[in-house]
Amino acid sequence: MPGRAYLGGMTVHFAFQNSYAGLPANFFARVAPTPVAAPRLIKLNRPLAVQLGLDPDMLETPEGAEILAGKTVPEGAEPIAMAYAGHQFGHFVPQLGDGRAILLGEVIDRDGVRRDIQLKGSGPTPFSRRGDGRAALGPVLREYIVSEAMHALGIPTTRSLAAVVTGEPVMRETALPGAVLTRVAASHVRVGTFQYFAVRRDNDAVRALADHVINRHYPELAQAERPYHALLAAVVGRQADLVARWLLVGFIHGVMNTDNTSISGETIDYGPCAFMDEYNPAQVFSSIDEMGRYAYANQPRIALWNLTRLAECLLPLFGEEQDKAVEQAQEILGAFPEQFSAAYQAGLRRKIGLFTARDGDEALIQDLLDAMAKNAADFTLTFRGLSDAAGNEAADERVRALFAEPAAFDEWAARWRKRLDEEPQTPAERQALMRSVNPAFIPRNHRVEAVIQAAMNRDDYTPFEELLKVLSKPYEDQPEFAAYQDPPQPHERVCQTFCGT
């Protein structure tokens, strides 16, 4: 049913068609956002608004800001906080749920895709567990920047539609400016959503949720001989591809809990996330990941661990013979390592200009990564530099300079060039292909931190707007913004990132 909010004589129109709110009552809590004092729009993602069938001009009015802050609920919305459980750093919590997020409803975008519209930081819900349900400005800006950067990089992700400051402080260690993020997702169903019902032995709810997910995300599976087996296999495949893509751009999620693992295969819940500067497989930024569980190189293993928890939830749907169901689930999960490795290795080959697969390629690539780690070479700049060096050997010098011992690169580069001679592309073709997969720009931690400090300390969003502009074209050179490629100076290094809850 289409929805309208009538505000000051204007009409803000949301064509809501809500499906999750039609599921059984134990799937969520019905709760309205808590009104805020003085909402002010600081950023609207106008292209995304148009894609969602929304009027960006209307959303940029003060009345639109009230909707995006949760002060006014548009007609047709059915505000709910979703129920879910989750393993957090390996420890199971049977009830988590949306403690500071409220799903307004769903719209069908211009491509016919159903998308959730959710307010993050919109006040307490029954799942808040003594929390205030609010969000501080810093984490809202971080999620807006990184999620939109991931989209521009071509990685499946939730999107950011808008950021609003509330005019109210939130209390963390100190008083911080409050804000609300409007997040858009293919859905917000997580592994933890299945766990919520599985731990309660509510098999009917598990089945209803699985049917909902198939209908929404994997409709081709509805006619499969064994649709729930096929569902697990599909989620395994999407997660294998997603995590491979993370590694290929140096991304570290930071909190790969099961409640942060999306069934749709999107990157979700940008908390203490970060991109590596120097290549280090053991890199951790998250302040709460004290044991390095979610370090960069651990992410594939953790993804499989999380998928195993999903498989446990689905076992009752696989059949009455428990042993046989377990065996079938293990077989499906067993495909993950090969699927991940195929996606990751193919991506790495492309990053160094190899577009056919030959024996010895994996060893060649691993030797480069080992040399990068040993010599503290910048991950993004090394691969971007190789893109130019592949077309012109004179460009080697820029890459050599990234290595503490340039001779380590020289030795590898000689073998690399010999391998490139076996490829059919011309140097110019190879360079263009490599530049299309090796970004020049990522949201470097020190840049994100500078944006946050400018906004919080000076109410200055110019750096925020400029960083978003740069990151919207990550594969282009953008000479006027070349400084955004630079890794941090020693005094600019960000060694820890924070969750913001």
C-alpha positions as CSV (number, residue, x, y, z in Angstrom):
1,M,0.0,0.0,0.0
2,P,1.5,3.4,-1.0
3,G,2.3,5.7,1.9
4,R,2.4,9.4,2.3
5,A,3.4,11.8,5.1
6,Y,1.5,15.1,4.8
7,L,3.8,17.7,6.0
8,G,3.3,21.5,5.7
9,G,1.2,21.1,2.5
10,M,3.8,18.9,0.9
11,T,3.7,15.2,0.2
12,V,6.6,12.8,0.9
13,H,5.7,9.6,-0.8
14,F,7.0,6.1,0.0
15,A,5.5,3.3,-2.0
16,F,5.8,0.8,0.9
17,Q,5.0,-2.9,0.2
18,N,5.9,-4.6,3.4
19,S,6.4,-8.3,3.7
20,Y,8.5,-8.9,6.8
21,A,5.9,-7.2,9.0
22,G,3.4,-9.7,7.7
23,L,5.3,-12.6,9.3
24,P,4.3,-14.0,12.7
25,A,4.3,-11.6,15.7
26,N,7.3,-13.3,17.3
27,F,9.6,-12.2,14.4
28,F,9.7,-8.6,15.6
29,A,8.4,-6.0,18.0
30,R,6.2,-3.2,16.7
31,V,7.8,0.0,17.9
32,A,7.9,3.6,16.6
33,P,11.0,5.7,16.4
34,T,11.5,8.1,19.3
35,P,11.1,11.7,18.1
36,V,14.2,14.0,18.4
37,A,14.5,17.7,19.2
38,A,15.9,19.4,16.1
39,P,16.6,17.1,13.1
40,R,18.9,18.5,10.5
41,L,19.8,16.7,7.2
42,I,23.5,16.7,6.7
43,K,23.6,14.3,3.7
44,L,21.1,12.8,1.3
45,N,22.2,10.2,-1.3
46,R,20.2,11.7,-4.1
47,P,21.0,9.0,-6.8
48,L,19.9,6.3,-4.3
49,A,16.8,8.1,-3.5
50,V,15.8,8.2,-7.2
51,Q,16.7,4.5,-7.5
52,L,14.3,3.8,-4.6
53,G,11.5,5.8,-6.3
54,L,11.7,8.6,-3.8
55,D,11.7,12.4,-4.4
56,P,15.1,13.7,-3.3
57,D,13.9,17.3,-3.4
58,M,11.1,16.5,-0.9
59,L,13.5,14.5,1.3
60,E,15.8,17.5,1.5
61,T,13.1,19.7,3.0
62,P,12.9,20.1,6.8
63,E,9.9,17.9,6.7
64,G,11.9,15.2,4.9
65,A,14.5,15.5,7.6
66,E,11.9,14.7,10.2
67,I,11.1,11.5,8.4
68,L,14.7,10.5,8.1
69,A,15.3,11.2,11.8
70,G,12.2,9.3,12.9
71,K,10.3,12.3,14.2
72,T,7.5,11.7,11.7
73,V,6.5,8.3,10.5
74,P,5.3,8.2,6.8
75,E,2.0,6.7,5.9
76,G,2.3,3.1,5.0
77,A,5.3,2.4,7.2
78,E,5.0,-0.4,9.7
79,P,7.9,0.3,12.1
80,I,9.4,-2.8,13.6
81,A,12.5,-3.9,15.4
82,M,13.6,-7.3,14.2
83,A,14.3,-10.2,16.6
84,Y,17.6,-12.2,16.3
85,A,20.2,-13.9,18.3
86,G,23.9,-14.4,17.6
87,H,27.3,-15.6,18.4
88,Q,29.4,-12.6,19.4
89,F,33.1,-13.3,19.4
90,G,32.2,-17.0,19.6
91,H,29.8,-16.6,22.6
92,F,26.1,-17.3,22.0
93,V,23.5,-14.7,23.0
94,P,20.0,-16.1,22.6
95,Q,18.4,-12.6,22.3
96,L,19.9,-9.6,20.6
97,G,17.6,-8.0,18.1
98,D,17.4,-4.4,16.7
99,G,18.4,-2.5,19.8
100,R,18.9,0.8,18.0
101,A,17.4,0.3,14.6
102,I,13.9,0.4,13.3
103,L,12.7,-1.0,10.0
104,L,10.2,1.5,8.5
105,G,9.2,-0.8,5.7
106,E,10.1,-2.1,2.2
107,V,10.0,-0.5,-1.2
108,I,10.4,-1.9,-4.7
109,D,13.2,0.0,-6.4
110,R,13.4,0.9,-10.1
111,D,15.1,-2.5,-10.9
112,G,12.2,-4.4,-9.3
113,V,14.3,-5.3,-6.2
114,R,12.7,-5.2,-2.8
115,R,14.7,-3.0,-0.4
116,D,14.5,-2.4,3.3
117,I,14.5,1.2,4.6
118,Q,15.8,1.3,8.2
119,L,16.5,4.0,10.6
120,K,19.7,3.3,12.6
121,G,20.0,5.3,15.9
122,S,16.3,6.0,16.1
123,G,15.7,5.3,19.8
124,P,15.2,2.4,22.2
125,T,13.3,-0.8,21.3
126,P,12.4,-3.9,23.4
127,F,15.7,-5.3,22.3
128,S,17.8,-2.4,23.6
129,R,19.0,-4.1,26.8
130,R,19.5,-0.9,28.8
131,G,20.9,0.9,25.8
132,D,19.6,4.3,24.7
133,G,18.9,3.1,21.1
134,R,20.7,6.2,19.8
135,A,23.8,6.6,17.5
136,A,26.6,9.1,17.7
137,L,27.6,11.2,14.8
138,G,31.0,9.5,14.3
139,P,29.8,6.0,13.6
140,V,27.0,7.3,11.4
141,L,29.5,9.1,9.2
142,R,31.8,6.1,9.2
143,E,29.1,3.8,8.0
144,Y,27.9,6.2,5.4
145,I,31.4,6.7,4.0
146,V,32.5,3.0,4.0
147,S,29.2,1.5,2.8
148,E,29.1,3.9,-0.1
149,A,32.8,3.3,-0.9
150,M,32.1,-0.5,-0.9
151,H,29.3,0.1,-3.4
152,A,31.5,2.1,-5.7
153,L,34.1,-0.7,-5.4
154,G,31.5,-3.1,-6.7
155,I,31.2,-5.1,-3.5
156,P,27.7,-6.2,-2.3
157,T,26.7,-3.9,0.6
158,T,24.0,-2.2,2.4
159,R,23.7,1.4,1.3
160,S,23.4,4.8,3.0
161,L,20.4,6.9,2.0
162,A,20.8,9.8,4.5
163,A,22.5,11.1,7.6
164,V,20.7,13.4,10.0
165,V,21.9,15.1,13.2
166,T,19.3,15.0,15.9
167,G,20.0,18.1,17.9
168,E,20.4,15.9,21.0
169,P,23.6,14.6,22.6
170,V,24.1,10.9,23.2
171,M,26.1,9.8,26.2
172,R,29.0,7.4,25.7
173,E,32.3,8.0,27.5
174,T,31.4,11.7,27.0
175,A,28.5,13.6,25.5
176,L,28.6,13.2,21.7
177,P,26.4,14.7,18.9
178,G,23.5,12.4,18.1
179,A,22.7,11.2,14.6
180,V,20.5,8.8,12.6
181,L,21.5,6.9,9.5
182,T,18.9,5.8,7.0
183,R,20.2,2.4,5.8
184,V,19.0,0.5,2.7
185,A,19.4,-3.2,2.4
186,A,18.2,-6.1,0.3
187,S,17.0,-7.3,3.7
188,H,18.2,-7.4,7.3
189,V,17.8,-11.1,7.7
190,R,21.0,-12.5,9.3
191,V,22.3,-15.9,10.4
192,G,21.4,-14.7,13.9
193,T,17.7,-14.4,12.8
194,F,17.6,-18.1,12.1
195,Q,19.5,-18.8,15.4
196,Y,16.8,-16.9,17.3
197,F,14.2,-19.4,16.4
198,A,16.4,-22.5,16.3
199,V,17.6,-22.1,19.9
200,R,13.9,-21.9,20.9
201,R,13.2,-25.1,18.9
202,D,10.6,-23.3,16.9
203,N,10.9,-25.3,13.7
204,D,7.8,-23.7,12.3
205,A,9.4,-20.3,12.6
206,V,12.6,-21.5,11.0
207,R,10.7,-22.9,8.1
208,A,8.6,-19.7,7.7
209,L,11.8,-17.6,7.8
210,A,13.5,-19.9,5.2
211,D,10.5,-19.7,3.0
212,H,10.5,-15.9,3.3
213,V,14.2,-15.7,2.4
214,I,13.8,-18.0,-0.6
215,N,10.9,-16.0,-1.9
216,R,12.7,-12.7,-1.4
217,H,16.4,-13.5,-2.3
218,Y,16.5,-16.9,-4.0
219,P,13.1,-17.3,-5.8
220,E,14.6,-19.7,-8.3
221,L,15.1,-22.2,-5.5
222,A,11.3,-22.5,-4.7
223,Q,10.9,-25.2,-7.3
224,A,14.1,-27.1,-6.3
225,E,13.8,-30.7,-5.3
226,R,15.3,-29.8,-1.9
227,P,14.8,-26.1,-1.5
228,Y,16.3,-25.8,2.0
229,H,19.5,-27.6,1.0
230,A,19.6,-25.3,-2.0
231,L,19.2,-22.3,0.2
232,L,22.2,-23.2,2.4
233,A,24.2,-23.9,-0.7
234,A,23.2,-20.5,-2.2
235,V,24.1,-18.6,1.0
236,V,27.4,-20.4,1.2
237,G,28.2,-19.4,-2.4
238,R,27.4,-15.8,-1.8
239,Q,29.4,-15.5,1.4
240,A,32.4,-17.2,-0.2
241,D,32.3,-14.6,-3.0
242,L,31.7,-11.7,-0.6
243,V,34.6,-12.4,1.7
244,A,36.9,-13.0,-1.3
245,R,36.0,-9.5,-2.5
246,W,36.8,-8.1,0.9
247,L,40.2,-9.5,0.9
248,L,40.9,-8.3,-2.6
249,V,40.6,-4.7,-1.5
250,G,42.1,-5.0,2.0
251,F,38.9,-4.7,3.9
252,I,38.5,-5.9,7.5
253,H,35.0,-6.1,8.8
254,G,36.0,-6.1,12.5
255,V,32.9,-7.8,14.0
256,M,32.0,-10.9,11.9
257,N,29.5,-12.1,14.5
258,T,26.6,-14.3,13.2
259,D,24.2,-11.5,13.8
260,N,26.3,-9.4,11.3
261,T,26.3,-12.1,8.6
262,S,23.6,-11.3,6.0
263,I,21.6,-14.0,4.4
264,S,21.4,-11.9,1.2
265,G,25.2,-11.9,0.8
266,E,25.6,-8.1,1.5
267,T,28.2,-6.5,3.7
268,I,26.2,-5.3,6.7
269,D,26.9,-3.6,10.0
270,Y,29.9,-1.3,9.6
271,G,31.1,-0.9,13.1
272,P,34.9,-0.9,13.7
273,C,35.6,-1.7,10.1
274,A,38.7,-0.5,8.3
275,F,40.9,-0.9,5.2
276,M,44.5,-1.9,5.6
277,D,47.3,0.5,4.7
278,E,50.4,-1.8,4.9
279,Y,49.7,-5.4,4.0
280,N,49.6,-7.5,7.1
281,P,47.5,-10.8,7.2
282,A,47.2,-10.5,11.0
283,Q,45.9,-6.9,10.9
284,V,43.2,-6.0,13.4
285,F,41.8,-2.6,14.0
286,S,38.7,-3.3,16.1
287,S,39.1,-2.2,19.7
288,I,36.9,-5.0,20.9
289,D,38.7,-7.8,18.9
290,E,41.3,-8.3,21.6
291,M,42.2,-11.9,20.4
292,G,42.3,-11.2,16.7
293,R,39.4,-13.5,16.0
294,Y,38.3,-11.3,13.1
295,A,41.8,-10.4,11.7
296,Y,42.1,-9.8,8.0
297,A,43.3,-13.3,7.1
298,N,40.9,-15.0,9.5
299,Q,37.8,-13.7,7.7
300,P,37.3,-16.7,5.3
301,R,37.6,-19.2,8.2
302,I,35.1,-17.2,10.3
303,A,32.7,-17.0,7.4
304,L,32.6,-20.7,7.2
305,W,32.2,-21.0,11.0
306,N,29.2,-18.6,10.8
307,L,27.7,-20.6,7.9
308,T,28.0,-23.8,9.9
309,R,25.8,-22.1,12.6
310,L,23.3,-21.4,9.8
311,A,23.4,-25.1,8.7
312,E,22.7,-26.2,12.3
313,C,19.5,-24.1,12.3
314,L,18.4,-25.6,9.0
315,L,18.9,-29.2,10.0
316,P,15.3,-29.8,11.1
317,L,14.2,-28.8,7.6
318,F,16.6,-31.3,5.9
319,G,14.6,-34.4,7.1
320,E,13.9,-36.5,10.1
321,E,17.1,-38.6,9.9
322,Q,19.5,-36.5,11.9
323,D,22.7,-38.2,10.8
324,K,21.8,-38.0,7.2
325,A,20.8,-34.3,7.6
326,V,24.2,-33.6,9.2
327,E,26.0,-35.4,6.5
328,Q,24.2,-33.4,3.8
329,A,24.9,-30.1,5.5
330,Q,28.6,-31.0,5.9
331,E,28.7,-31.8,2.2
332,I,27.2,-28.3,1.3
333,L,29.6,-26.5,3.7
334,G,32.5,-28.5,2.3
335,A,32.1,-26.5,-0.9
336,F,33.0,-23.2,0.8
337,P,36.8,-23.5,0.8
338,E,37.0,-24.3,-2.9
339,Q,34.4,-21.6,-3.8
340,F,36.3,-19.0,-1.7
341,S,39.7,-20.0,-3.1
342,A,38.4,-19.9,-6.7
343,A,37.0,-16.4,-6.3
344,Y,40.0,-15.1,-4.3
345,Q,42.7,-16.6,-6.6
346,A,40.9,-15.4,-9.7
347,G,40.7,-12.0,-8.2
348,L,44.4,-12.0,-7.3
349,R,45.4,-13.1,-10.8
350,R,43.4,-10.2,-12.2
351,K,45.1,-7.8,-9.8
352,I,48.5,-8.7,-11.2
353,G,47.4,-8.8,-14.8
354,L,47.0,-12.5,-15.3
355,F,43.7,-13.3,-17.1
356,T,44.4,-17.0,-17.8
357,A,45.2,-19.6,-15.1
358,R,48.5,-21.5,-15.3
359,D,50.5,-23.7,-12.9
360,G,52.6,-21.6,-10.6
361,D,50.3,-18.6,-10.6
362,E,49.3,-19.1,-6.9
363,A,52.9,-19.4,-5.8
364,L,53.9,-16.3,-7.8
365,I,51.1,-14.3,-6.1
366,Q,51.9,-15.7,-2.6
367,D,55.5,-14.7,-3.1
368,L,54.3,-11.1,-3.8
369,L,52.1,-11.1,-0.7
370,D,54.9,-12.5,1.4
371,A,57.3,-9.8,0.2
372,M,54.7,-7.1,0.8
373,A,54.2,-8.3,4.4
374,K,57.9,-8.5,5.1
375,N,58.6,-5.1,3.6
376,A,55.5,-3.2,5.0
377,A,54.3,-2.3,1.5
378,D,51.0,-0.5,1.1
379,F,48.4,-2.9,-0.1
380,T,46.4,-0.5,-2.3
381,L,49.3,1.4,-3.7
382,T,51.3,-1.7,-4.6
383,F,48.5,-3.2,-6.7
384,R,47.6,0.1,-8.3
385,G,51.3,0.7,-9.1
386,L,51.5,-2.7,-10.7
387,S,48.7,-1.7,-13.0
388,D,50.9,1.1,-14.4
389,A,54.1,-1.0,-14.3
390,A,52.4,-3.7,-16.4
391,G,52.0,-1.2,-19.2
392,N,55.3,0.6,-18.7
393,E,58.4,-0.9,-17.0
394,A,59.5,2.7,-16.2
395,A,56.7,2.8,-13.6
396,D,58.4,0.1,-11.5
397,E,60.2,2.7,-9.5
398,R,57.0,3.9,-7.8
399,V,56.3,0.3,-6.7
400,R,59.9,-0.4,-5.6
401,A,59.7,2.6,-3.3
402,L,56.9,1.0,-1.4
403,F,59.1,-1.8,-0.2
404,A,61.5,-1.4,2.7
405,E,64.0,-3.4,0.6
406,P,63.3,-2.6,-3.0
407,A,65.4,-5.6,-4.2
408,A,62.6,-7.8,-2.9
409,F,60.3,-6.3,-5.5
410,D,63.0,-6.5,-8.2
411,E,63.4,-10.2,-7.8
412,W,59.7,-10.8,-7.9
413,A,59.1,-8.4,-10.8
414,A,61.5,-10.3,-13.0
415,R,59.5,-13.5,-12.6
416,W,56.2,-11.6,-13.0
417,R,57.2,-10.0,-16.3
418,K,58.2,-13.4,-17.7
419,R,54.8,-14.7,-16.8
420,L,53.1,-11.7,-18.3
421,D,54.8,-12.5,-21.6
422,E,52.6,-15.6,-21.7
423,E,49.4,-13.5,-21.7
424,P,47.6,-12.5,-24.9
425,Q,46.8,-8.8,-24.0
426,T,48.8,-5.9,-25.2
427,P,50.4,-3.8,-22.4
428,A,47.8,-1.1,-22.9
429,E,44.9,-3.6,-22.6
430,R,46.5,-5.3,-19.6
431,Q,46.9,-1.9,-17.9
432,A,43.3,-1.0,-18.5
433,L,42.0,-4.3,-17.2
434,M,44.2,-4.1,-14.0
435,R,43.2,-0.5,-13.3
436,S,39.6,-1.7,-13.4
437,V,40.2,-4.0,-10.4
438,N,42.9,-2.2,-8.5
439,P,41.4,0.9,-6.9
440,A,43.4,4.1,-6.6
441,F,41.3,5.3,-3.7
442,I,40.0,3.6,-0.6
443,P,38.5,5.1,2.6
444,R,41.8,5.2,4.5
445,N,41.3,5.3,8.3
446,H,43.1,8.6,8.8
447,R,40.9,10.3,6.2
448,V,37.7,8.9,7.8
449,E,38.9,10.1,11.2
450,A,39.7,13.6,9.9
451,V,36.1,13.8,8.4
452,I,34.6,12.8,11.7
453,Q,36.6,15.2,13.7
454,A,35.8,18.1,11.4
455,A,32.1,17.3,11.7
456,M,32.1,16.8,15.5
457,N,34.4,19.7,16.4
458,R,33.5,22.3,13.9
459,D,30.2,21.2,12.4
460,D,32.1,21.2,9.1
461,Y,31.0,18.7,6.5
462,T,33.1,19.9,3.6
463,P,35.7,17.2,4.2
464,F,32.9,14.6,4.4
465,E,31.5,15.7,1.0
466,E,34.9,15.8,-0.6
467,L,35.8,12.3,0.6
468,L,32.5,10.9,-0.7
469,K,33.2,12.5,-4.0
470,V,36.7,11.0,-4.3
471,L,35.5,7.5,-3.2
472,S,32.6,7.5,-5.7
473,K,35.2,7.0,-8.5
474,P,37.7,4.7,-6.8
475,Y,39.2,3.3,-10.1
476,E,39.8,6.7,-11.7
477,D,43.0,8.7,-11.2
478,Q,41.5,12.0,-10.1
479,P,44.7,14.0,-10.2
480,E,43.2,16.9,-8.3
481,F,42.6,14.6,-5.4
482,A,45.9,12.6,-5.6
483,A,46.7,13.3,-2.0
484,Y,43.8,11.0,-1.0
485,Q,45.8,8.0,-2.2
486,D,48.6,8.7,0.3
487,P,49.0,6.4,3.3
488,P,49.0,8.1,6.7
489,Q,52.1,9.8,8.0
490,P,53.3,8.3,11.3
491,H,51.4,10.9,13.4
492,E,48.2,10.3,11.3
493,R,48.0,6.5,11.9
494,V,44.8,5.1,13.2
495,C,45.6,1.9,15.1
496,Q,42.1,1.2,16.5
497,T,38.6,1.7,15.4
498,F,35.5,1.6,17.6
499,C,32.0,0.1,17.4
500,G,30.1,3.1,18.5
501,T,27.3,1.3,20.3
